[in-house]
Amino acid sequence: MHVKKYKVVGIGNAIVDILANVEDDFLKKYNLHKGTTRIIDKSEMKKLHSCIKAVKKASGGSAANTIAALSSLGNRVAFIGKVGNDMLGKLFEEDLKSLGVRYSLLKMTSREPTASCVVLTTPDAQRTMNTFLGVSGFLNPGDIDEDVISQSEIIYLEGYLWDSKEARKAFEKAISIALKTGGRVSLSLSDSFCVERHRDEFLNLIRDNVDILFANEEEIRALFETKNMESAINECKKLKKICVITRSEKGSIIVFKGKVNTVPAEKKTNVIDTTGAGDLYAAGFLHGLVRGMNLETCGRMGSIIAAEILSQFGARLEIPLIELLNKRGF
């Protein structure tokens, strides 16, 4: 059996997160709905920047967060995304390299600035995300490196990119290459509003091409148009895919081949910011999967990694994540 160079390659938005703490009144003042993600334009981004005091700037983006965590867990990984020729682009690229990501395709351009996301965290640790996509939304099929995709055991796709027609074509190209070369395809649904915009297309994509699906409760219910989790789980059984559903403090549910595994959440009392928790859960889960662990163990690894990020701002831990798992006997 041919051993592939990369465990996972992620394809997603290359975003710099700008983190700020705000009160609930701030959200009301600017008509922002707590806990949601919205796409904003350049003028809205500038307006928000002028109204907040940033506590931290760090490279982010859902798929990039997962890939960075997988690298910290000792995996050889790759990332494909776009940044602009600006300070935020340099920050993103330097962060990625310092985190040990072995390969990155970062096409520099002056046409649009690097994507950024103003993450507003309220006292209850909920985050409201305001994303300016900048150049990241210009990802296209020409940016997909066939050698990198064919040399990866799993490709990890960020659902947010489905909003761009060219990025969608890039996904389709990457999926085609992966399936032809024996790779597996994983998809993160990213956001319930994203699911609502593309429900039928996502369902077709999942049924035809996806092997591993990541979603939270809201996203999986939106996918199947139900308010009942039991109904959503039953629909997951019909998909015959590995379906991973994160449920915050209620832990996670893993559905595969008609079996439902329930994994409890790790106890974490000092919750400061929930940014990136789902991304890091996916990293822990995929880490276990590429090492041949059973699905319940994969879920436990995801829970351990996700819990750690809750006690800090941002989605990138400063300690090697593999140490967390080693302390727990993995």
Legacy VTK file of the C-alpha trace (Angstrom):
# vtk DataFile Version 3.0
C-alpha trace
ASCII
DATASET POLYDATA
POINTS 330 float
0.000 0.000 0.000
1.336 3.429 -1.024
2.021 5.691 1.951
0.835 9.225 1.236
2.873 12.293 2.112
0.115 14.182 3.947
-2.389 13.001 6.509
-4.809 15.851 5.808
-4.914 18.801 3.422
-7.352 21.592 4.234
-8.977 23.924 1.724
-10.568 27.042 3.139
-10.603 30.761 3.755
-7.289 32.249 4.863
-8.543 34.691 7.485
-6.956 36.781 10.213
-9.142 36.904 13.326
-9.429 40.217 15.159
-10.727 39.444 18.640
-12.570 41.869 20.893
-14.677 41.696 24.061
-18.033 43.487 23.995
-21.186 43.718 26.097
-24.579 42.514 24.886
-25.613 46.154 24.426
-22.929 46.524 21.745
-24.544 43.783 19.679
-27.962 45.407 20.051
-26.593 48.808 19.067
-25.212 47.472 15.801
-28.100 45.052 15.197
-25.890 41.967 15.477
-27.392 38.586 16.348
-25.410 36.800 19.036
-23.686 33.567 18.050
-24.067 33.998 14.301
-21.636 34.513 11.448
-22.284 37.081 8.764
-20.453 38.214 5.667
-19.722 41.938 5.559
-18.183 44.304 3.017
-15.076 46.444 3.295
-16.908 49.511 4.620
-18.627 47.512 7.369
-15.299 45.992 8.331
-13.714 49.440 8.676
-16.658 50.632 10.753
-16.371 47.707 13.186
-12.605 48.193 13.457
-13.200 51.789 14.550
-15.673 50.748 17.258
-13.724 48.013 19.037
-10.526 47.534 20.977
-8.820 44.386 19.726
-7.366 42.093 22.380
-5.642 39.833 19.873
-4.942 39.309 16.183
-4.220 35.801 14.959
-4.421 33.783 11.790
-7.676 31.892 11.578
-10.246 30.480 9.220
-12.088 27.261 10.037
-10.100 24.820 7.892
-6.809 26.579 8.671
-7.502 26.242 12.412
-8.080 22.510 12.008
-4.941 22.054 9.905
-2.793 24.057 12.331
-4.031 21.896 15.228
-3.369 18.699 13.276
0.195 19.884 12.707
0.570 20.561 16.443
-0.566 16.967 16.998
2.403 15.749 14.952
0.758 15.195 11.578
2.192 16.179 8.221
-0.473 18.452 6.779
-1.126 20.972 4.011
-3.319 24.010 3.527
-4.628 25.666 0.368
-5.953 29.225 0.554
-5.367 32.812 -0.581
-4.048 35.938 1.119
-3.355 39.453 -0.116
-0.017 41.218 -0.372
-0.484 43.105 2.897
0.374 43.002 6.597
-2.475 40.647 7.512
-1.422 38.313 4.703
2.123 38.227 6.022
0.818 37.563 9.550
-1.262 34.643 8.302
1.594 33.128 6.309
4.111 33.491 9.124
1.702 31.971 11.652
1.061 29.002 9.404
4.758 28.339 8.877
5.568 28.733 12.581
2.876 26.169 13.409
4.648 23.599 11.249
2.283 23.328 8.306
4.511 21.642 5.733
2.906 23.067 2.610
0.739 26.061 1.857
-0.473 27.593 -1.386
-0.863 31.292 -0.632
-1.347 33.215 -3.853
-0.343 36.828 -3.347
-2.377 39.489 -5.138
-2.975 43.206 -4.873
-6.520 42.951 -6.190
-8.132 42.434 -2.779
-6.867 42.537 0.813
-6.473 39.520 3.067
-9.692 38.280 4.614
-10.361 39.223 8.229
-12.976 38.378 10.802
-13.984 40.588 13.721
-14.864 38.142 16.490
-16.991 39.784 19.179
-17.065 37.831 22.429
-19.747 38.620 25.013
-19.444 37.861 28.763
-21.178 34.496 28.284
-18.260 33.454 25.992
-20.475 33.392 22.902
-18.856 34.814 19.807
-20.475 36.773 17.008
-18.406 36.675 13.842
-18.257 39.341 11.151
-16.264 38.166 8.158
-14.844 40.196 5.284
-13.736 37.604 2.732
-11.332 39.799 0.777
-9.119 37.796 -1.565
-9.888 34.424 0.059
-13.160 34.223 -1.862
-11.219 34.247 -5.140
-9.943 30.695 -4.716
-10.356 28.912 -8.058
-9.656 25.517 -9.663
-6.243 26.684 -10.835
-5.173 26.982 -7.184
-5.720 23.260 -6.548
-2.393 21.424 -6.699
-3.101 17.924 -8.020
0.053 16.459 -6.494
-0.802 17.769 -3.024
-4.378 16.479 -3.154
-3.354 13.085 -4.515
-0.738 12.783 -1.755
-3.235 13.332 1.067
-5.123 10.640 2.963
-7.992 13.048 3.698
-9.040 16.381 2.234
-10.891 18.683 4.620
-13.290 21.174 3.041
-14.710 24.295 4.671
-18.402 24.788 3.872
-18.095 28.578 3.941
-16.305 28.507 0.582
-19.405 27.127 -1.126
-20.687 30.712 -1.332
-18.160 31.380 -4.114
-18.835 29.773 -7.513
-15.133 29.584 -8.376
-14.243 28.137 -4.969
-17.025 25.596 -5.452
-15.359 24.510 -8.697
-12.071 24.278 -6.815
-13.753 21.955 -4.284
-15.152 19.806 -7.070
-11.717 19.505 -8.657
-10.109 18.564 -5.328
-12.832 15.991 -4.623
-12.421 14.419 -8.059
-8.656 14.089 -7.582
-9.036 12.685 -4.060
-11.561 10.045 -5.100
-9.427 8.965 -8.062
-6.335 8.585 -5.870
-7.881 6.761 -2.920
-8.276 9.755 -0.618
-11.204 10.411 1.668
-13.302 13.578 1.659
-14.403 15.390 4.816
-16.668 18.421 4.980
-17.428 20.921 7.738
-20.852 22.518 7.330
-19.424 25.701 8.913
-22.620 27.618 9.767
-26.377 27.042 9.855
-27.027 30.043 7.607
-24.511 28.652 5.126
-26.434 25.362 5.216
-29.732 27.132 4.605
-28.283 28.888 1.561
-27.007 25.657 0.007
-29.030 22.847 1.592
-29.860 20.835 -1.530
-26.358 21.176 -2.959
-24.797 20.161 0.355
-27.057 17.118 0.610
-26.110 16.003 -2.909
-22.432 16.615 -2.191
-22.585 14.620 1.055
-24.513 11.711 -0.447
-22.287 11.419 -3.502
-18.784 12.369 -2.387
-18.294 12.995 1.343
-16.954 10.309 3.689
-16.800 12.313 6.937
-19.245 15.081 7.875
-18.718 17.591 10.699
-21.609 19.710 11.994
-22.958 21.224 15.173
-26.541 20.829 16.366
-27.892 23.873 14.553
-26.184 22.952 11.305
-27.348 19.333 11.240
-30.914 20.365 12.039
-30.769 22.973 9.287
-29.469 20.367 6.846
-32.465 18.110 7.445
-34.968 20.918 8.141
-35.921 19.666 11.574
-35.923 21.030 15.112
-35.673 17.529 16.547
-32.217 16.057 17.136
-33.512 12.484 17.087
-34.903 13.063 13.602
-31.586 14.540 12.480
-29.693 11.545 13.861
-32.026 9.170 12.015
-31.339 11.065 8.793
-27.596 10.742 9.459
-28.033 6.971 9.716
-29.510 6.954 6.216
-26.474 8.762 4.810
-24.166 5.843 5.702
-21.314 8.298 6.266
-19.306 9.112 9.369
-21.404 11.954 10.796
-19.881 13.896 13.691
-22.203 16.258 15.565
-20.761 18.575 18.216
-23.129 19.768 20.984
-21.058 22.169 23.134
-21.397 21.242 26.828
-23.496 18.179 25.881
-20.530 16.570 24.156
-20.768 15.035 20.719
-22.561 12.330 18.767
-20.946 10.130 16.135
-23.196 8.250 13.742
-21.912 5.504 11.437
-23.371 2.295 10.000
-26.539 2.645 12.071
-24.633 2.942 15.352
-24.735 6.056 17.520
-21.798 6.841 19.825
-22.304 9.519 22.471
-19.128 11.182 23.716
-19.321 13.414 26.829
-17.753 16.857 26.829
-14.627 17.498 28.847
-15.307 19.489 31.994
-14.075 23.058 31.611
-15.050 25.682 34.171
-13.020 28.655 32.926
-14.711 29.345 29.590
-13.460 32.615 28.090
-14.049 32.257 24.358
-15.615 29.518 22.217
-13.826 30.582 19.016
-12.362 27.578 17.204
-13.736 24.892 19.527
-15.448 23.059 16.676
-12.384 23.400 14.457
-10.140 21.888 17.106
-12.614 19.106 17.819
-12.369 18.193 14.126
-8.578 18.165 14.410
-8.621 15.804 17.377
-11.140 13.540 15.662
-9.182 13.390 12.389
-5.955 12.806 14.329
-7.467 9.686 15.819
-8.982 8.608 12.512
-5.728 8.716 10.506
-4.145 6.617 13.262
-6.796 3.926 13.016
-8.537 4.642 16.328
-12.166 3.624 16.839
-14.752 6.380 16.430
-15.465 6.792 20.147
-11.753 7.305 20.829
-11.597 9.810 17.964
-14.459 11.686 19.611
-12.727 11.679 22.986
-9.594 13.128 21.390
-11.703 15.816 19.763
-13.333 16.694 23.080
-9.999 16.979 24.888
-8.522 19.300 22.273
-11.694 21.398 21.967
-11.987 21.904 25.734
-8.504 23.331 25.992
-9.184 26.180 23.570
-12.141 27.452 25.630
-9.886 28.993 28.287
-8.111 31.407 25.937
-8.867 33.951 23.227
-8.565 32.751 19.657
-8.310 29.360 18.013
-4.586 28.607 18.211
-3.116 27.056 21.356
0.441 27.970 22.227
1.355 24.572 23.671
1.914 21.455 21.534
-1.456 19.712 21.435
0.127 16.273 21.414
1.125 16.913 25.064
-2.548 17.150 26.042
-3.304 13.762 24.551
-0.155 12.200 26.004
-1.219 13.303 29.482
-4.519 11.499 28.932
-2.822 8.291 27.895
-3.187 8.581 24.115
LINES 1 331
330 0 1 2 3 4 5 6 7 8 9 10 11 12 13 14 15 16 17 18 19 20 21 22 23 24 25 26 27 28 29 30 31 32 33 34 35 36 37 38 39 40 41 42 43 44 45 46 47 48 49 50 51 52 53 54 55 56 57 58 59 60 61 62 63 64 65 66 67 68 69 70 71 72 73 74 75 76 77 78 79 80 81 82 83 84 85 86 87 88 89 90 91 92 93 94 95 96 97 98 99 100 101 102 103 104 105 106 107 108 109 110 111 112 113 114 115 116 117 118 119 120 121 122 123 124 125 126 127 128 129 130 131 132 133 134 135 136 137 138 139 140 141 142 143 144 145 146 147 148 149 150 151 152 153 154 155 156 157 158 159 160 161 162 163 164 165 166 167 168 169 170 171 172 173 174 175 176 177 178 179 180 181 182 183 184 185 186 187 188 189 190 191 192 193 194 195 196 197 198 199 200 201 202 203 204 205 206 207 208 209 210 211 212 213 214 215 216 217 218 219 220 221 222 223 224 225 226 227 228 229 230 231 232 233 234 235 236 237 238 239 240 241 242 243 244 245 246 247 248 249 250 251 252 253 254 255 256 257 258 259 260 261 262 263 264 265 266 267 268 269 270 271 272 273 274 275 276 277 278 279 280 281 282 283 284 285 286 287 288 289 290 291 292 293 294 295 296 297 298 299 300 301 302 303 304 305 306 307 308 309 310 311 312 313 314 315 316 317 318 319 320 321 322 323 324 325 326 327 328 329
